[in-house]
Structure formats: structure tokens, C-alpha cells
Amino acid sequence: MAVAVALLAAGVGLSGWIGWEYVGTNVTAQHRQQETKSTLQQEWRAGQSSVDPGRGFALLRVPRFGKDYEVPIIRGIDDKSLASGAGWFPHSQRPGEPGNFAIAAHRVTHGQPFRDFPRLRKGDKVSVETRDEVLIYTLDDSGTDHHVPFTESWIVDPVPGRPGAVPTRALITLTTCAELFRTDDRSYVFGHLTERRRKPAR
């Protein structure tokens, strides 16, 4: 009897953990993303901007993911940052700069911003809005074209695949888990800047 009760309790505990991991974290992350976007837009209206660790500094839009898709980009790729939106690799370039603006996000849990990553197609547009401008990148790959072990860092280098090369173009890298559940591989797509628009002065 005691064993049965212990097994039942363990089963309930596991179910609760699974429920929290795959449902609860999405609810809290989506709420956090909305708060981050609201704070960011208030700062922009006040003429402020920050790239402090853990803070939102830009907005990501991917039409392929839906016309209402909009996710804050956070400085950092730690767990807290990735639970608040898409995370920017801080050692990579800033949006629009020559080099590689590299970001990562979850496919499942924590708001799952890149849930539809495999739907990306070569030629898709990706928009990054900062306080002062809107940058449009065109993807060079589809979401199922490439994956690498998580230990491979060259995909976020200033010129991916060319160590030590001096960047001359503004690039973007999007990366996420290669599979829905636990995996050590990462899917990625590259893109290049094709348009930039200054926002009207406030």
C-alpha cells in the first residue's frame, strides 16, 4: 500500500512538473514578454534606450510566424533572458552594424517564440525595430536547412564560417533547438540586411 501511494504521489508530481514546464512557463513568459514590450515602448517614447543585461532593447517581427507576431529582444542568452523573449548574444554585433546580429529563442516552453522555426523559408523577411529605426533582413536559408551541435559557436561569429574575417555586411543569425524536446543540436538560419528605415523624430 505504501509503495502504491508513493508511486501515485510521484506520478502526480511528475504530471504537475510536465504541466508547468509545457504550459505554465508559456503563460508566465508571455505575460513577461508583454510587460517587457510595454516598458520598452514607454522608454522609446521618452527618448530612452538601454542595452543593459536582461533588458529589452528591440522588437522582433517575423511575418512567417503571423501578422501579429512581435517578441522583445533581450540582451543575454541566460535562462531569465530567454524566458522574457528572444535573447541577443551580447558579444555579437548590434542590429544594423557590420557583422552578425545573433539571437536565440525557445521552440517549446517559456513562451516558445521560435515554435514555428521549421516554417521559415529562404527569402523570408525578418524585421528588427530599435528606438531609432526599423531594419529588414532577408533570410538566406530555410528553417530546416542546417543544424549543429550546441557546442559549435562559429554560427554567431562576425562572419560565420570565416574566422578572423573583417565584416563588411550587416548579417543576422536566428538559432533554436533542432527538435521540440531535449536535444543537443541547434537549428539556425542566416540572413542579410536589405533595408533600413529611420523612424520619425519624436
C-alpha positions in Angstrom: 0.0 0.0 0.0 2.8 2.4 0.9 4.6 1.7 -2.3 1.4 2.3 -4.3 0.8 5.6 -2.6 4.4 6.6 -3.2 4.1 5.7 -6.9 0.9 7.7 -7.2 2.4 10.7 -5.5 5.4 10.5 -7.8 3.1 10.3 -10.8 1.1 13.3 -9.7 4.3 15.2 -9.1 5.7 14.3 -12.5 2.4 15.3 -14.2 2.5 18.6 -12.3 6.0 19.3 -13.4 5.3 18.5 -17.0 2.2 20.6 -16.9 4.1 23.6 -15.5 7.1 23.1 -17.9 5.0 22.9 -21.1 2.0 25.1 -20.1 2.8 27.2 -17.1 6.1 28.5 -18.3 4.4 29.7 -21.5 1.7 31.6 -19.6 4.2 33.4 -17.4 6.7 34.0 -20.2 4.0 35.5 -22.5 2.9 37.8 -19.6 6.6 38.8 -19.1 7.0 39.5 -22.8 4.0 41.8 -22.8 5.4 43.7 -19.8 8.8 44.0 -21.5 7.3 45.3 -24.7 5.2 47.8 -22.8 8.2 49.0 -20.8 10.3 49.2 -23.9 7.8 51.3 -25.8 7.4 53.7 -22.9 11.2 54.2 -22.8 11.3 54.8 -26.5 8.5 57.5 -26.2 10.6 59.1 -23.5 13.7 59.1 -25.8 15.4 56.4 -23.7 17.2 53.3 -24.8 19.2 50.6 -22.9 21.2 47.5 -23.7 21.8 46.6 -20.1 21.9 42.8 -19.4 18.5 41.3 -19.1 16.7 44.3 -20.5 14.7 44.5 -23.7 16.2 46.8 -26.4 14.5 45.9 -29.7 11.4 44.2 -31.1 11.5 41.2 -33.5 8.8 40.6 -36.1 8.6 37.6 -38.4 5.7 37.7 -40.8 6.1 34.0 -41.5 5.1 33.4 -37.8 1.9 35.5 -38.2 0.9 39.1 -38.8 0.7 39.8 -35.0 4.0 38.2 -34.1 6.1 40.5 -32.1 8.7 39.5 -29.5 11.1 41.6 -27.4 14.8 41.1 -27.9 16.6 40.9 -24.6 20.4 41.4 -24.0 21.6 38.0 -22.9 21.0 34.3 -23.5 20.7 33.1 -19.9 17.6 31.3 -18.7 15.9 34.5 -17.4 16.5 36.4 -20.7 15.2 33.6 -22.8 12.1 33.4 -20.6 11.5 37.1 -21.5 11.7 36.9 -25.3 14.5 36.3 -27.8 18.0 36.5 -26.4 20.8 38.5 -28.1 24.3 37.1 -27.9 26.0 40.2 -26.3 29.3 39.6 -27.9 27.8 39.7 -31.4 27.1 42.9 -33.3 24.1 45.2 -32.6 21.3 45.5 -35.1 22.4 47.1 -38.4 26.1 47.1 -37.6 28.6 45.3 -40.0 28.9 41.8 -38.6 26.5 39.3 -37.2 23.5 40.2 -35.1 22.8 36.8 -33.4 19.7 35.9 -31.4 18.3 32.7 -29.9 14.9 31.7 -28.6 13.0 28.7 -27.3 10.9 26.4 -29.6 9.0 24.9 -26.6 8.3 26.3 -23.1 8.9 29.8 -21.9 6.7 31.4 -24.4 8.2 29.3 -27.3 8.9 32.4 -29.6 10.6 30.1 -32.2 7.9 27.4 -32.1 7.4 27.7 -35.9 11.1 27.9 -36.8 10.9 25.0 -39.3 8.4 27.0 -41.3 11.0 29.7 -42.2 11.9 29.9 -45.9 14.7 31.3 -47.8 13.7 34.9 -48.8 11.5 35.5 -45.8 11.7 38.9 -44.2 12.7 39.5 -40.6 12.1 42.9 -39.0 14.1 44.3 -36.0 12.8 47.6 -34.6 15.1 49.7 -32.3 14.3 53.0 -30.8 15.5 54.9 -33.9 15.0 52.6 -36.9 13.4 49.5 -38.4 15.8 47.0 -40.0 14.7 44.5 -42.6 16.7 41.3 -43.0 16.2 38.8 -45.8 16.9 35.1 -44.9 19.4 33.1 -46.8 18.2 29.8 -45.5 15.1 27.8 -44.6 14.4 26.7 -41.0 15.1 23.0 -41.7 18.3 23.5 -43.8 21.0 23.4 -41.1 21.8 22.2 -37.6 24.9 22.0 -35.5 25.9 20.7 -32.0 25.2 23.3 -29.3 29.0 23.4 -28.8 29.6 25.0 -32.2 29.9 28.7 -31.8 31.0 29.7 -35.2 27.5 30.5 -36.4 27.5 33.6 -34.2 30.9 34.8 -35.3 31.1 38.3 -37.1 31.4 36.5 -40.4 30.1 32.9 -39.9 32.5 30.3 -41.3 35.3 32.7 -41.8 37.3 33.1 -38.6 39.1 36.4 -38.3 37.4 37.9 -41.4 36.5 41.6 -41.1 32.8 42.0 -41.6 31.6 44.3 -44.4 27.8 43.5 -44.3 25.2 43.6 -41.6 24.0 40.0 -41.0 21.5 38.2 -38.8 21.5 34.7 -37.3 18.5 33.1 -35.7 19.0 29.9 -33.7 16.9 27.5 -31.6 16.7 23.9 -30.6 16.7 21.5 -33.5 13.9 19.3 -32.0 10.9 20.0 -29.9 12.1 18.1 -26.9 15.5 17.7 -25.4 18.3 18.0 -27.9 21.9 19.0 -28.1 21.6 20.2 -31.6 20.7 23.7 -32.7 18.9 24.8 -35.9 20.0 28.1 -37.5 19.3 30.4 -40.4 21.4 33.3 -41.7 20.2 36.5 -43.3 21.5 39.8 -44.5 20.3 43.4 -44.2 18.3 44.6 -47.2 16.5 47.7 -45.9 16.7 50.2 -43.0 14.2 52.9 -42.3 14.7 55.8 -39.8 11.8 56.3 -37.5 10.2 59.8 -37.4 11.7 62.1 -34.8 9.5 62.3 -31.7 
